[in-house]
Amino acid sequence: MTWNQNMAAAPKSKSVPRTIQTTKGERTYNELQHEYVILNTKCAKALRSYWIPDEQRWAGLSKGEEPIAWQHWPTPLQVDQERAPRTGDAA
């Protein structure tokens, strides 16, 4: 994975509709779904984070503190694919 310095392109948390069954019938509400990323700060720290829309900041950083780069938080499937031997590689 590579670092992306375009912070505007970083995935942000989004509101996702959810439906549950209650004793009074179905109820639909919006739930905040975090899009996790790895952030790199100006002091050379890397941290797992997500966007907090109500506060307009990244989790783990103060309001107004801007990271310098980001990359996607890997899913288990991505990690497995990166570790798998490629065709033609020596075992």
Order of alpha helices (4+ residues) and beta strands (2+ residues): beta-beta-beta-beta-beta-beta-beta-alpha
